[in-house]
Amino acid sequence: MENDRILFHGSPAKVEFVANDRDDPDPEIAWHIAEHGGGVMILDPMASGRTFIPREDLDDYDDLEFVGRG
């Protein structure tokens, strides 16, 4: 979940937030759910900065690897 450590395109990264609750009070999360149906925001300072991966695309990311809990 949030702050979990991952590898994204081989670089250390972390999960910034998971957008999966339509009742979440955070407007950024609510926007991502409304626009994309939910997903995961990756914080990757080495490459892209921030990348949002929509829920339906998560299985297509072979270069997303869980490392440990945050």
LOMI-380800 format. One record per residue: chain; residue in three letters; x, y, z of N, C-alpha, C, O in turn. Coordinates in pm, 1 decimal, decimal comma. Each point is the difference from the previous one (the first is absolute). Layout:
// residues N
(atom A ALA (X Y Z) (X Y Z) (X Y Z) (X Y Z))
...
// end
This chain:
// residues 70
(atom A MET (83,1 -118,8 0,0) (-83,1 118,8 0,0) (87,5 125,2 0,0) (111,6 -1,4 -52,0))
(atom A GLU (-162,2 107,9 109,8) (73,0 126,4 -0,6) (135,8 -16,7 66,9) (12,0 -63,8 104,5))
(atom A ASN (89,5 122,0 -166,5) (138,5 -3,0 45,3) (67,9 -134,8 -14,7) (113,4 -16,1 45,4))
(atom A ASP (-179,1 -81,8 -107,5) (68,2 -126,4 -28,3) (115,5 27,9 -94,0) (-10,5 83,1 -90,2))
(atom A ARG (120,1 -152,8 111,7) (117,2 14,4 -86,5) (-14,9 -95,1 -118,7) (-40,7 -115,2 15,3))
(atom A ILE (74,1 165,5 -132,4) (-11,9 -77,9 -123,5) (119,7 28,8 -89,5) (77,8 91,8 25,8))
(atom A LEU (-64,3 -170,4 -129,7) (88,2 31,6 -111,0) (-90,0 31,6 -118,0) (-91,9 -75,7 -31,2))
(atom A PHE (118,9 188,0 -34,1) (-78,8 42,9 -115,1) (98,7 27,8 -113,0) (79,9 93,3 8,6))
(atom A HIS (-85,4 -172,7 -112,5) (98,1 7,0 -109,1) (141,7 -20,1 54,1) (95,6 58,3 -51,1))
(atom A GLY (-83,3 -141,5 155,2) (129,8 -31,0 57,7) (52,4 101,7 99,2) (106,4 -21,1 58,3))
(atom A SER (-177,7 130,8 -37,2) (42,8 105,1 92,0) (-78,6 -8,2 129,9) (-117,8 -35,7 -1,2))
(atom A PRO (182,0 68,7 114,2) (-73,9 3,9 126,8) (-109,3 106,4 -7,3) (22,4 111,1 -48,0))
(atom A ALA (-139,4 -147,2 96,0) (-115,0 90,9 0,1) (-88,7 -37,2 118,3) (30,9 -92,2 75,5))
(atom A LYS (-141,2 164,7 -60,3) (-96,2 -35,7 104,4) (-141,1 30,3 -48,3) (-20,7 76,7 -94,0))
(atom A VAL (-74,4 -138,4 160,4) (-141,0 25,7 -27,5) (-37,7 126,5 76,0) (7,3 3,9 122,8))
(atom A GLU (-47,4 98,9 -195,9) (-41,0 125,2 64,0) (-141,8 -11,2 55,0) (-26,2 38,3 114,0))
(atom A PHE (-65,3 -91,2 -196,0) (-135,6 -26,7 48,7) (-67,3 -102,2 -88,9) (38,3 -21,4 -115,0))
(atom A VAL (-139,6 -40,8 172,2) (-85,4 -93,9 -72,2) (-138,3 62,7 -5,6) (-58,1 33,0 103,4))
(atom A ALA (5,8 -16,8 -223,0) (-133,6 58,9 -18,0) (-98,6 -114,1 -23,4) (-12,3 -50,9 -111,5))
(atom A ASN (-57,3 11,6 216,9) (-95,3 -110,3 -14,2) (-127,3 18,5 81,1) (-88,8 -85,1 -4,2))
(atom A ASP (78,8 195,3 78,1) (-117,1 22,0 84,8) (-72,5 126,2 -46,0) (50,0 111,2 17,4))
(atom A ARG (-167,2 -129,3 -75,8) (-77,3 115,2 -50,4) (-36,3 99,7 109,7) (-29,5 115,9 -29,3))
(atom A ASP (31,3 -159,1 154,6) (-34,4 87,7 112,4) (122,7 64,9 63,5) (-12,4 65,4 103,5))
(atom A ASP (128,9 -81,8 -162,4) (121,4 59,6 54,5) (-15,2 152,1 -1,2) (-38,5 56,4 -102,4))
(atom A PRO (67,7 11,3 214,0) (-17,6 145,9 5,3) (107,5 78,6 -75,3) (-16,6 120,1 -21,3))
(atom A ASP (125,4 -183,9 -19,4) (107,1 69,0 -71,9) (-47,0 30,6 -142,2) (-32,6 -92,5 -74,4))
(atom A PRO (28,4 220,4 34,6) (-50,4 35,4 -133,7) (85,3 -56,7 -113,9) (-52,9 -29,7 -107,1))
(atom A GLU (182,3 14,4 128,4) (86,0 -56,2 -105,1) (-36,9 -146,1 -25,1) (-7,1 -43,6 -114,9))
(atom A ILE (-16,1 -30,6 220,6) (-39,0 -140,7 -14,9) (-137,9 -9,7 -64,6) (-21,2 -82,4 -89,0))
(atom A ALA (-72,4 165,7 133,2) (-133,9 0,0 -58,4) (5,2 31,1 -149,9) (-73,1 -60,3 -78,6))
(atom A TRP (159,6 154,4 39,2) (13,6 34,8 -141,6) (50,6 -119,1 -79,8) (-54,0 -29,8 -106,5))
(atom A HIS (156,7 -39,2 155,7) (54,7 -115,5 -71,4) (-103,0 -112,2 -12,8) (-4,6 -68,8 -102,0))
(atom A ILE (-76,7 50,5 203,8) (-105,3 -101,8 -8,2) (-104,5 40,6 -103,3) (-43,5 -82,6 -80,2))
(atom A ALA (3,2 209,1 81,9) (-99,9 46,9 -95,7) (51,1 -6,6 -144,1) (-74,8 -36,6 -90,7))
(atom A GLU (201,1 71,6 69,4) (56,4 4,4 -134,8) (45,0 -135,7 -52,4) (-13,9 -29,2 -118,7))
(atom A HIS (68,1 -54,0 208,4) (64,6 -124,1 -44,2) (-56,6 -126,3 63,8) (41,9 -110,3 -34,9))
(atom A GLY (-135,4 124,1 126,8) (-54,4 -117,3 67,9) (91,1 -55,3 107,0) (-17,1 -114,0 43,3))
(atom A GLY (113,4 192,8 -0,2) (93,3 -42,7 103,5) (132,8 -43,5 -58,0) (17,6 -10,3 -121,4))
(atom A GLY (76,1 -15,1 213,0) (132,4 -42,8 -40,4) (102,5 33,6 105,7) (-32,9 15,4 117,6))
(atom A VAL (158,7 -4,2 -160,7) (111,6 19,3 92,2) (88,4 114,2 -50,4) (34,0 5,3 -118,2))
(atom A MET (3,0 86,0 208,6) (95,3 107,0 -32,1) (137,1 -44,5 48,7) (19,4 -29,1 118,1))
(atom A ILE (75,7 24,3 -211,7) (136,7 -40,2 29,1) (86,9 125,2 7,8) (-6,8 86,4 -87,4))
(atom A LEU (87,8 -77,1 191,5) (96,6 108,4 13,1) (136,4 -57,2 -33,8) (54,5 -81,6 74,3))
(atom A ASP (0,0 125,2 -187,1) (125,7 -51,6 -52,2) (93,5 116,9 -30,9) (5,5 45,5 -114,3))
(atom A PRO (68,1 3,7 214,4) (82,4 118,8 -21,6) (115,7 -20,1 -97,5) (53,6 98,2 -51,2))
(atom A MET (-14,0 -221,4 24,3) (113,5 -26,8 -88,7) (-38,1 12,1 -148,1) (85,8 29,2 -83,2))
(atom A ALA (-211,7 -51,0 50,0) (-38,0 -4,6 -142,1) (-110,2 99,5 -31,8) (26,4 109,9 -48,7))
(atom A SER (-148,5 -148,6 76,2) (-114,5 77,9 -47,4) (-57,4 97,9 101,3) (-83,2 83,0 -36,6))
(atom A GLY (123,8 -89,5 160,1) (-60,1 83,3 103,5) (-122,1 -68,7 57,3) (10,3 -77,4 95,2))
(atom A ARG (-125,8 105,6 -153,1) (-125,0 -62,8 44,0) (-66,9 -63,8 -121,1) (-8,2 59,5 -107,4))
(atom A THR (-39,5 -182,3 127,6) (-70,0 -72,3 -106,4) (-125,8 -61,3 58,5) (5,9 -74,3 98,0))
(atom A PHE (-120,0 105,6 -158,4) (-124,4 -63,7 42,3) (-27,2 -118,1 -92,0) (-0,6 13,8 -122,3))
(atom A ILE (-21,9 -130,6 182,9) (-31,4 -120,4 -76,5) (-145,2 -36,4 28,7) (-31,9 -40,5 111,8))
(atom A PRO (-56,8 54,1 -210,4) (-139,6 -38,0 20,2) (-12,2 -148,0 36,3) (78,4 -83,5 -45,1))
(atom A ARG (-176,9 53,8 126,4) (-21,7 -136,3 49,6) (-0,4 -102,7 -112,5) (61,0 -106,0 13,9))
(atom A GLU (-127,5 134,6 -123,9) (-11,5 -98,8 -107,8) (132,4 -22,6 -73,6) (12,4 -96,4 -75,5))
(atom A ASP (86,6 183,9 96,4) (129,2 -14,4 -66,5) (107,1 -64,1 88,5) (109,5 -29,0 -48,1))
(atom A LEU (-138,8 6,6 175,6) (102,1 -50,8 91,4) (60,3 -132,2 -44,8) (120,7 -19,9 14,6))
(atom A ASP (-200,4 -70,6 -68,4) (52,2 -129,9 -43,2) (95,8 11,9 -118,6) (77,8 -91,8 -25,7))
(atom A ASP (-82,5 203,4 -46,2) (87,1 19,6 -115,5) (139,0 50,9 39,0) (89,3 5,5 -84,5))
(atom A TYR (-70,1 31,8 211,2) (127,6 55,1 45,7) (87,6 -111,0 55,6) (0,7 -25,6 120,5))
(atom A ASP (73,4 -40,4 -209,3) (92,8 -105,4 40,9) (119,9 56,4 76,1) (67,0 -72,1 73,9))
(atom A ASP (-40,6 201,4 -92,6) (115,5 62,8 63,8) (-36,7 70,1 130,8) (68,4 93,5 41,7))
(atom A LEU (-174,6 -137,7 21,9) (-43,9 50,1 129,9) (15,4 -115,6 98,3) (-70,9 -100,1 -9,7))
(atom A GLU (163,9 114,0 104,6) (32,2 -110,6 90,8) (-6,5 44,8 145,2) (61,2 100,1 37,4))
(atom A PHE (-135,4 -174,4 44,7) (-10,2 28,7 142,4) (131,6 -35,2 68,0) (57,9 -105,7 -25,4))
(atom A VAL (-9,9 197,7 114,6) (124,0 -23,4 74,5) (-30,0 -19,7 148,0) (50,1 -94,4 61,0))
(atom A GLY (-132,6 183,6 -1,4) (-29,4 -11,4 142,4) (-102,1 102,6 44,4) (-28,7 96,5 -70,8))
(atom A ARG (-25,3 -119,1 188,7) (-99,0 90,9 58,0) (66,8 129,2 44,7) (114,6 0,5 44,8))
(atom A GLY (-188,8 108,9 -58,1) (52,4 132,4 34,3) (-7,5 33,4 144,6) (41,2 108,7 40,4))
// end
